[in-house]
Amino acid sequence: MNTVKLNLNPVIQLSGEQFYQLCRENPDLKLERNAKGELIIMPPTGGETGRKNANLNLQIGLWNQESQLGEVFDSSTGFTLPNKADRSPDVSWVEKSRWEALTPEQKEKFIPLCPDFLIELLSPSDNLKLAQEKMQEYIENGCRLGLLINRKSRQVEIYRSHQQTEILNSPDTVSCEEVLPGFVLNLQKIW
């Protein structure tokens, strides 16, 4: 099953609130919206991808529970980026002061900021080039550190602001300490 892009422009231009309502009315669909306003309909993940996503969330969640430095979000969480795209990274983290600066209403809807840290785990239905473009979009919208994990090629692409993408081949671990102090991601159960 592949990701489908639905272009509603110029016929329909959904506001942020309309897109939010569309997602609420269709909870069985995983929807994103790019900066051009195109709807992206993504299939659910398979068992292996879901299991590995859960492992990634668990690792970040346990670290965050100890550090209390921010908030961790799963792949169901929508973020409205500064460029107006609505995205849902597989794993994301927002620094505590940025989260606390949001109003209660902002916390209930799609979060109006880009995560400080995120992970995208490439699933068999994902297109590598589109995933790389999405990672670049995150960085351009304020993400400080992003990891794109490709299980098939056993590679991790590391995205940082104002730096070239770094590619690691079959790493057992990846240090995320520049944004998440003391956190090293264990990839042994991901491969």
N, C-alpha and C positions, 0 to 999 in steps of 0.2 A: 504494500500500500504506500503510495507516495503523497507528499505534501502537495496541496492544491492551492493556487493563487487565484483569487476571485477579484477582478477589477470592476468596481462599481462606479468609478469616475468616468465621465463627468455626470452620469445619470444621477447617482446618489453620492453625496458627500456626508459621511457620518461624523457627527461631533463626538468628542470624547465621551460625553454622557450617553449618547445614543449607542456607541460601540459597547460601553459598559452594560447597558440594558440588553443589547443583543446577546452578549455573553451570558448574562443572568437568565435570559429566556431560553437559552440553548446550552444547558450545563453539560450535556453529553458530548459537545463539540469542544475541541481545544482550538481556540482562535487566537491569532495574533494579527496585528495590523502594522504594515510598514509605514515609513515616513511619507510615502506617496498616497496613502489611504487605501491601498490594496489589502483585502482580507486574505489571511493565510490560514487555511484549514489543515491542521496536522492530525495524522492518524494517532490513535493511542499507541503507546510503546508495547513491545513484546515482553515476555516474561523475563528474559535475561537482561534487557536494558532497564526494565523497571526494578529488578533486583539490585542491579549495580548502582542505579540512581539512589536507591534507598541506602546503600552502603556509603555513598558519598555524603548524603545528607546526615547520616548518623555520625560520621567522622567530624564534620564541621559542627554539628549540633553538640557533640560531647566537648569539643574544644571550647565552643562558645559558652556552654554551661559553666565551665570552669573559669574562663576569662571574664565573662560578663561584659564584653567590649562592644556588643552589638546585637543584631537580630538575624536569625537564619530563616530562609524561606524556601519552600519546595517549588516544584515545577507548575503547580496550580496558581501561583501568585503572579498577578499582572503588574507590570511596571510601565508607566507612561514616561517615556524618555523625553529629554528636552527637545528633540526634533519631532515630537508628537507621535512617534511610533509606540505601539503597545506591544511589549514583549514579555515572555515568560521563560526565563532561564531555568535549566534543570535544577540548579542549586544556586542560591544567591545569599549574600550577606550585606547588611547595611550597618555602618558604624553607628554606635549608640546615640551620639548627639544629633546626627542627621535624622534618625528615627524619632527621637523625642521632640524634635522641632516641628514635626507634622501635627496637624490638628487631628482630633478623633475621627472626623469625617474622612480626611485624607487616608488615614490608616485603614478604614473600612473598605474603601474602593481601591481601584488600581493605584498603586503607590506612585506619586508624581515625582519620581527621581530615578536615576540610574544606580544600580547597586555598586558598592565599592569593590566587591569581589563576586565573581560568578564562575560557574562551571557549566559547560555544555558537553553532554555525552552524546557523541554521534551514534544514532541508531541506524539499523540497516536501511530504513526508508529515507534517511536524510541525505541530502546532496552536500558533498564536502565544500564545494565552491560557495554555495549559498550560506553554509554554516560559517565559513571564514568571513564572508561579507557581514554576517550578523555580528560576529565577534568584533570586527573593525568598527561597526556601528556602535557597539557598547563602549568601546574605548573612546571614540569621538564624542560620546555623550557623557563622559565622566567616570567610567569604570576605571579603577586603578590597577586591577589585576584580573585577567580572565584566562581560563584554561579551556581549551578545546581538546577533548579526549577522543581519540579515534581507536577503538578497540581492534578493528580489523587490521590496521597497519601497525598497531601497538605504538602509536605516537601521541605525544602531548605537544600541542602548540600553545605557547605562553605569550599572551598579549599584554603589553604594558603601554602606558601613555608615553608618547614621544620616543618610542624605541622600536627597533625591528622585531618582528615576531621571532621567537626562539623556538626551535623544534628539538624535542628530546625523543630518542628512540628507545623504546622498552624500558623506561625508568621504573625502578621499584618504588621510588618516592619522588615527590616534588615539594620543594620548600615554598611556602606561601608567607614566610615570615615578614616580608617587606610590607604586607598589608595586615596579615593576621599573626601578630607576634607569638612566636613559639609553636606555630602550627606547621606540620609537615604532613602532606597528603600521602597516605599509603595506597599504592596502586596495585599491590600484589593480588588482591581479590577482584580487581577490575579486569585484569588480563585473563 
